[in-house]
Amino acid sequence: MFARGCNTMLTDKRILITGGAGFLATSLTAQLKDRAVHLVRVDRPGTPFPVLPGPASISDVEADITAPDAWDRLLDGVDVVFHLAAQTSVYVADEQPRADLDINVLPVLNLIETCRRRGWQPAVIMAGTVTQCGLAPRLPVDESCADRPITVYDLHKLMAESYLRQFAAKSVVCGCCLRMANLYGPGPKSSRADRGVLNLMVRKALAGEPLTVYGDGMHLRDYLYVDDAASAFVAAAEHRERLSGQYFVIGTGTGHTIRDAFGLVAERVAARTGRRAAVQHVTPPASLSPIEERDFVADSRRFIGLTGWQPSVALSDGIDRTIEWVLGQGDKRG
């Protein structure tokens, strides 16, 4: 079912990006800044926005999107919303479930309610996570995998996605969710130690610090370069009519063990600097979430078939680009 009023062009559109100063948003803005669009980046008060000059008109707005009335100010005249803002730590969500609900679920519901009340119908492209399905019984994982979230964080992300899909089916909004695999690449540091782990390993290796692997490190991950993730969001916006009311698993389709990925970081940093960081295996802490001990590889063929999107950056190349970016920033520490 397609939502009414959506079209596939972005030219001259007003595009709102929540979490606008964050990691994925920075790459997304970089991909849109050379288009004839008006970008509105929204983030928490006091958050510095990266400067990304280009032909696009870019406005930066400080706002608390957990406030129900915030959307009345933000959504007026908006054609596309990239909803990227979130609390992203599994551990914080477990410790503070009500606060996580307020940050990760209620803003989506308030956005939808505002649209319904005001008669606005933007396209909403929401960032999800592949861990929403829980511990997948088979690999690779596609949209047919049953959702059995095992963390509060994933439960809340699934709730927010479900609200969006439900109201997209009713044509209140035009919307879909992209569930992202493990992101890495150039961009602002994650505010949480359990996110942006591969980037953290790059910084540690450049600083000459050991890279720590829990256990044997044989769990599989699908590492998605941030620019490839951003291009998936652009593709979703351009094809939003046919994607509305659905969710999609977004990754490269290639699995790497954590041990091999960290070893590749050490190897590529050594090739660039002549200094190889040690890779140390340690006993996992008792507090480690079971979701960390999963295997995951994405099957994104459905999204690829509907949009033509393709991931283009292999892990080794992406690590090299991340190394160069970190060196260019002059800040090696995580």
C-alpha positions in Angstrom: 0.0 0.0 0.0 1.4 3.4 -1.0 0.8 6.5 1.1 -0.9 9.3 -0.8 0.9 12.5 -1.6 4.5 11.1 -1.8 6.7 11.6 -4.8 10.2 10.4 -5.6 12.0 13.7 -6.3 14.2 15.5 -3.7 15.0 18.7 -5.7 13.7 21.8 -4.0 12.4 19.7 -1.0 12.7 20.7 2.6 14.5 17.9 4.4 14.7 17.6 8.2 17.5 15.5 9.8 17.1 14.7 13.5 20.3 13.9 15.3 21.7 16.3 12.8 25.2 16.7 14.3 25.7 12.9 14.7 27.8 10.3 12.9 25.3 9.1 10.3 23.7 12.5 9.9 27.1 14.1 9.0 27.7 11.7 6.2 24.1 12.1 5.0 24.4 15.9 5.0 27.6 15.6 3.0 25.8 13.6 0.4 22.9 16.0 0.2 24.8 19.3 0.4 25.5 19.5 -3.3 21.8 19.2 -4.2 19.2 21.9 -4.7 17.5 21.1 -1.4 16.9 22.9 1.9 18.4 20.9 4.8 17.3 21.5 8.4 19.6 19.8 10.9 18.1 19.3 14.4 20.0 18.4 17.5 20.1 19.0 21.3 20.8 22.4 22.6 24.5 23.1 22.8 25.5 20.5 20.2 28.0 21.8 17.6 27.1 21.1 14.0 29.9 20.2 11.6 30.4 22.8 8.9 29.7 21.3 5.4 29.6 24.1 2.8 27.8 23.4 -0.5 25.0 24.7 -2.8 22.3 23.3 -0.5 20.7 25.7 2.0 21.5 24.4 5.5 19.8 25.6 8.6 20.7 24.3 12.1 18.1 24.2 14.8 18.6 23.4 18.5 15.5 21.5 19.8 14.5 18.9 22.3 12.5 16.4 20.2 11.3 14.6 23.3 9.0 17.6 23.9 5.6 16.9 22.3 5.2 20.4 20.9 8.6 20.4 19.3 7.3 18.8 16.1 4.8 21.7 15.6 7.7 24.0 15.1 10.0 21.5 13.2 7.6 19.9 10.7 5.9 22.9 9.1 6.7 22.7 5.3 8.9 19.6 5.6 8.8 17.1 2.8 11.2 14.4 4.1 12.3 13.6 7.7 15.4 11.5 8.3 14.8 10.4 11.9 18.3 9.5 13.1 18.2 10.8 16.7 18.3 8.1 19.3 19.8 6.9 22.5 22.0 4.1 21.2 23.5 2.2 24.2 22.1 -1.2 25.1 23.4 -0.8 28.6 21.9 2.6 29.2 18.5 1.3 28.0 18.7 -1.6 30.4 19.5 0.7 33.3 17.1 3.4 32.4 14.2 1.9 30.4 11.7 4.7 31.0 14.3 7.3 29.8 15.0 5.1 26.8 11.3 4.9 26.0 11.1 8.7 26.2 14.0 9.2 23.8 13.5 6.3 21.3 9.8 5.7 21.1 7.7 8.8 22.2 9.3 11.2 19.7 8.2 9.0 16.8 4.7 8.8 18.2 4.6 12.5 18.8 5.8 13.2 15.2 3.0 11.0 13.9 0.4 12.6 16.1 1.5 16.0 15.0 1.2 15.1 11.4 -2.3 13.6 11.9 -3.5 16.7 13.8 -2.0 19.2 11.4 -2.8 17.4 8.2 0.9 17.2 7.3 2.3 14.2 5.4 6.0 14.1 5.2 8.0 11.0 4.2 9.7 9.7 7.3 12.8 7.5 6.9 13.8 6.1 10.3 17.1 4.6 11.4 16.7 1.2 13.0 19.2 -1.5 14.0 19.6 -5.1 12.8 19.6 -6.3 16.4 15.9 -5.6 16.6 15.4 -9.2 15.4 17.3 -10.5 18.4 19.5 -13.6 18.0 18.8 -14.7 14.4 18.4 -18.4 13.9 20.0 -18.4 10.5 22.3 -16.4 8.3 22.2 -14.2 6.3 19.3 -12.2 7.8 16.6 -10.7 5.7 13.1 -9.3 6.3 11.5 -12.7 6.8 13.4 -13.2 10.1 10.9 -13.1 13.0 11.5 -10.3 15.5 12.4 -11.5 19.0 14.2 -8.5 20.6 16.2 -9.5 23.7 17.2 -6.0 25.0 15.2 -3.0 26.1 17.0 -0.9 23.5 15.9 -3.3 20.6 12.4 -3.6 22.0 12.0 0.2 22.0 13.5 0.5 18.5 11.0 -2.1 17.3 8.1 -0.3 19.0 9.0 3.0 17.3 9.3 1.3 13.9 6.0 -0.4 14.5 4.3 2.9 15.1 5.8 4.3 11.9 4.8 1.3 9.8 1.2 1.2 11.3 0.5 4.8 10.5 2.2 4.7 7.1 -0.2 1.8 6.3 -3.1 4.2 7.2 -1.5 7.0 5.0 -1.0 9.3 7.9 2.6 9.5 6.9 4.8 8.0 4.2 7.5 6.1 6.0 9.9 3.2 6.3 12.7 2.0 8.6 16.2 1.0 7.6 17.8 -1.4 10.0 21.5 -0.7 9.9 24.3 -3.2 10.4 27.5 -2.2 12.3 28.5 1.3 11.1 32.0 2.6 10.9 34.0 5.3 9.0 34.9 9.0 9.2 32.8 11.2 11.3 32.1 12.4 14.9 32.9 10.1 17.8 30.2 8.0 19.4 29.2 9.2 22.8 28.9 5.6 24.0 31.7 3.1 24.4 29.5 0.2 23.1 28.9 2.0 19.8 31.3 2.9 17.0 33.6 0.0 18.2 35.6 -0.4 14.9 36.3 3.4 14.9 37.4 3.1 18.5 39.8 0.4 17.5 41.3 2.5 14.7 41.9 5.3 17.2 43.5 2.9 19.7 45.7 1.4 17.1 46.9 4.8 16.0 47.7 5.7 19.6 49.7 2.5 20.0 47.2 1.0 22.4 46.2 -2.7 22.4 43.0 -3.8 20.7 40.9 -5.9 23.1 38.8 -8.8 21.8 36.4 -10.6 24.1 36.8 -14.3 24.1 38.0 -15.9 20.9 36.4 -13.1 18.8 34.8 -15.6 16.4 31.3 -13.9 16.3 30.4 -12.6 12.9 29.6 -9.0 12.1 28.6 -7.2 8.9 30.5 -3.9 8.9 28.8 -1.1 6.9 30.8 1.9 5.8 28.9 5.1 6.9 28.8 6.6 3.4 27.2 3.5 2.1 24.6 3.7 4.9 24.0 7.4 4.1 23.4 6.5 0.4 20.9 3.9 1.5 18.9 6.7 3.2 19.1 8.9 0.2 17.9 5.9 -2.0 15.0 5.3 0.5 13.9 8.9 0.2 14.1 8.8 -3.6 12.0 5.7 -3.7 9.9 6.4 -0.6 6.5 5.7 -2.2 7.3 2.1 -3.0 9.0 1.5 0.4 6.3 3.0 2.6 5.0 0.9 5.5 8.0 -1.5 5.4 11.4 -2.1 7.0 14.6 -3.2 5.4 17.8 -4.9 6.5 20.8 -2.9 5.4 24.3 -4.3 5.3 27.1 -5.5 2.9 26.2 -9.2 2.9 29.8 -10.1 3.9 30.5 -11.3 7.4 33.8 -10.8 9.3 34.7 -12.2 12.6 35.5 -9.6 15.3 39.0 -11.1 15.6 39.7 -10.7 11.9 38.2 -7.2 11.8 40.3 -6.0 14.7 43.4 -7.7 13.2 42.7 -5.9 9.9 42.7 -2.6 11.8 46.0 -3.4 13.3 47.4 -4.5 9.9 46.2 -1.4 8.0 47.4 1.0 10.7 50.8 -0.7 10.7 50.9 -0.3 6.9 50.2 3.4 7.3 52.4 4.2 10.3 54.9 1.4 10.6 53.7 0.6 14.1 51.4 -2.5 14.8 49.1 -2.5 17.7 48.8 -5.7 19.7 45.5 -7.6 19.6 44.7 -9.0 23.0 42.0 -11.6 23.9 40.4 -11.2 27.3 37.6 -12.8 29.2 34.3 -11.1 28.5 32.9 -9.2 31.5 30.0 -10.7 33.4 27.9 -7.6 32.5 28.3 -8.3 28.7 24.8 -8.3 27.0 23.9 -11.5 25.2 23.3 -9.4 22.1 27.0 -8.9 21.9 27.5 -12.6 21.4 25.5 -12.9 18.3 26.4 -13.7 14.7 25.1 -11.4 12.0 25.3 -11.0 8.2 22.7 -9.0 6.3 20.8 -10.0 3.2 19.8 -6.7 1.6 18.6 -8.0 -1.7 15.0 -6.8 -1.2 16.1 -3.2 -0.7 18.6 -3.4 -3.5 15.9 -4.7 -5.8 13.5 -1.9 -5.0 16.0 1.0 -5.0 19.1 0.0 -7.0 21.3 0.8 -3.9 24.5 -1.1 -3.5 27.2 -1.0 -0.8 30.5 0.0 -2.5 33.2 0.1 0.2 35.0 -3.1 1.2 36.1 -3.3 4.8 39.9 -2.9 4.1 39.3 0.2 2.0 36.9 1.6 4.6 39.4 1.1 7.4 42.1 2.9 5.3 39.7 5.8 4.7 38.9 5.9 8.4 42.6 5.9 9.3 43.3 8.8 7.0 40.4 10.8 8.4 41.4 10.3 12.0 45.0 11.3 11.2 43.7 14.4 9.4 41.8 15.3 12.5 44.9 15.1 14.6 43.0 13.3 17.4 43.8 9.6 17.7 42.1 8.9 21.1 38.7 7.3 21.3 
